[in-house]
Amino acid sequence: MTLTTLPLNNGLRIPSIGLGVYKASADDCYNAIIEALKAGYRHIDTAAAYRNEAAVGRAIKDSGIPRSEIWVTTKLDVDDMNDTTAAFHKSLELLQLDYVDLYLIHAPMRETRVQAWKEIELIYNSGKAKAIGVSNFSVAHLQELLNSSTIIPAVNQIELNPFLQHVDITDFCKSKGIIVQAYSPLTKARKLDDLTLVEVSNSVNKSPAQVLIKWGLQKGYVSLPKTVNATRLIENISVFDWMISAGDMTKLDALESNFVTEWDPTEWE
């Protein structure tokens, strides 16, 4: 199995599937990453707010896989946006890394988001973050950033799946060359028994979870499914040797229902 990659606007290529470790305990996070890297994953998505950066760093170090082969994303906690540089270096320390591949503003929930971005630009220029971006940003938040910065974000990470498609955001990102990353692509398992989704999964002889991931990949998004289960780790990454038909993609697109699983930070002013 060969993972696909997508080109970022600075010339780097990002693996199209990553392991999300949101709310994973230190032990679960460590074990899941070890198993994921064995299974072929090369992209780990964490955040300061997840409180498991140290476990991510230990797992990467213990895996025996060269650091250069693993894409590591972490994020600036909204509570640290008044001291972005210090927060970034704290993350590096916890991760036991010399650099991260991608550093994101976790959410646009502080008026200091533009100033935080200016500090992140300096981090990028230092080489300590190979790419920079944002998470949970609406079109208005992105436009504000573009109007007051010199570097276009490489990525906007948002909750995204057929039941929550944020077409306005994805269209805007595409027009600006910003890659969209989909978190909660599996709807936190709340829609896996949807009749249309099950129908499509039966038509391709794959699980509903695999169909949700594949839908995002065929849209050109990076998918970040979370699991700490070794069997599902393999299932979630086994999505590169088959396709969803155009007709079935249309059925999945019709599932849009603004189904937010937790909260919608894009509504923040």
N, C-alpha and C positions, 0 to 999 in steps of 0.2 A: 504494500500500500504506500502510495506517495501522496503526501499532503499537498494541496494546492496553496498558492500564495497570491496575494493581491498587491498591486503597486501603490505605494503611498506617494503623496505629492512632492516628497523630497528625494525620490528615487529608491528608497528602501522597499523591500517586499515583506509583507506581514502574513504569517500563516493564517489560513482562512478559518480554522477552528482552533479555539483555545479552551483551556479548562478554567472555568470560573470557580473561585473558592469563597464566595460570599457566605458569611456566617458559619464557615467550617471551623471547628475547634482545631487547636494546634495539632493534636494527634491525627485527627481525621484529615486535615489538610496535608500534613506530611505524608501520610500513607497514600492518599489519593494521588499526589504528585508523583511519588515513586512509581506507583502502578501506571499512571498515565504516561510517563516518560518511557516506561517499558513497552507500552502499547503503541507508541509512535507519536504521541503528542509532542509538540515543540513550542508550545505557546501557553503561558500561565498568566492569568489575570487576577491580581490582588489589589489591595488598597490599604492605606493607613487605617481607615475606618473599620476594616475587617479584623484588625488586631491579630493577624496571622502572618505578617511579613517575615518574622523570624523563622517560622516553620517552613515557609516557602524557600527562604535562603538555605536552610539546612538540607531540605530535600534536593535542591539543585546541586548543592555541594556533594551530597552523598550519592547522587545518581551515577556519578562517574562520566556523565555526558559533558563534553566541552561546553563551557559557558557560551561560546560564540554560536552554538547550535540551538540555544533556547531563547525564545522571545519572552521577555518579562515586562509586564505592564504593572504599574502601581499608580495610585491616585492621591492627590492632595485633599486632605480632610477639610471640609468647609470650616471647621473650627480653627484651622491653622492658616487661614488665608491672609492674616495680617503679618505672618512671618513665613512666607512661602519657602524661602531659601533654606532656613533652618529645618523646616518640616521635610523638605526633600532630602537633605543630608541625613536626617534621622531615619528616613526610609531606607536609604542606601546602607546605613549602619546595620539596621535590623536585617536587611536582605543579605548582608555580607557580600555586596557587589560593588564593583568600581563604577558601574553605569547601569541604567535601565534602558530598555529598548523603546519604551513609550511611557510618558508621564502625562497624566490627565488632571484637569480640575474636575473634582468628583461631581459637583453640582453648582448651579449658578445662584446659590442661596445667600450670597453676601454682596453688598454694594462694592466690595473691594475686588470683585472678580476681574475687572480690567487691569488693576494694578498687579494682582496676582499673576495674570497672564504675562505682563511685562517682565516680571521676575523669572517666569518659566522660559521666556524667550532667552534670557541671559543664561539660564541653565543649559538650554539647547545649544547656544553658541559656545558654551564651554566644553561640549562633547559628552557631558555626564548623562544626558538624555538624548538618545539617538533620534527620537521623534517626539512631538508634543501634540496634545489635543485636549478635548473637553469631553464631558459626560453629562447627559441629561439637559443639554442646551436646546432651547427652542430656536425657531428661525429668528425671532427678535434678539435673543441672546447672542446668536452667531453674528447677526448683522452688526450689533453693537461692538463685538470684538473686532470684526473686520474693519470697521470704521476707525478704530483707534489703535491698531497694532500693525506690525510690519510682517509678521509671519502668519500665514493661513494655517489653522489647525489641520493636522494630518487626519484626525479621527474625531468623530462624535459618537460616543457610546450611549445608546438609549434602549429602553425596553421595547422589544420588537418581535412580533410573531404575526401569523395571519389574523389573529383576533385583535391586534393593536398595531396598526401599520404606519402611523405617523407619516402619511404620504407627503404632507407639506414639508416636513423636516428632511425626509429622504430625497425629495426632489431638489430642495435647496442645496443640500450637501453635494449631490451629484453635479449640480451646476457650478459649484465652486471647487470641485476636485477633492472633496473631503470624504474619506471612506467612512461608511456607517458600520458600527459594531452593534450586534444584537445581543443584549443581555436578557435573561429570562426567556430564551427562545422556546422553552418547553412549557411556558405558562405556569411554572411551579407545579406542574402535573395536574392543574385544575381543569384542563380542557382535553385531556388525552382520550376521553371517551366520547368526544363530540362525534355525532353520526357521520357528518361529511368527512371529517378527518379519518375516521375509521374506514370509511368507504375508499378513500384514496389510498390509505395504507394497505388495504387488502388488494387493491388493483396493482400495486407495485411489489406486493409480498414483503413489505417492510413494516417496522413498528411505527405507531403514531409519532413517537419521539423522533425517529429517524426522518420521517416526513417533514416534521416541523423544522428540523435542522436543515434538511435539503432545500426546503422552500427558501430559507434565507440565503443559502449559498447560491441558488439559481438567480436570486435577485441581485447578487453581487455584494452581499453583506458578509462581514466576519461574524461567525456564530460562536457564542460563549456559553455552552451548556455547562451546568454544574451538576456533579454527582460525586459521591465518595464510594460508590459501589463499583467494584472491579469489573463485573459483567457489563454494567451499563456504560462504563468508560469505553469499553471496546465497541459496544453497540453504537454509541454516539459518534464514533469516528469512522464507522464503516459506511460511509455515504458517498464514496467517490467513484464507484463503478456502476452507477445506475442513474437514471434521470426520472423526473416527474414530467409527464406529458403536458403540453400546452393547455389541453382541456382540463386536466386535473389542477394545474396551477390556477386557472380561472376559477375553479370551484373553491380553492383555498383562499384566493383573493376575496371572494364573496363572503368570507367569514368575519370580515371587519366589524367589530362591535364596540370599539373603544374599551376593551377589557383590560383595565389597569389592575395589576395583581397586588400592588402595595401602596404606591403614591405616585403622583405625577408632578415631579419637580419642574417640568417644562412650563407649568402655569405660574412659576415664580416670576415676579416683576423685576 
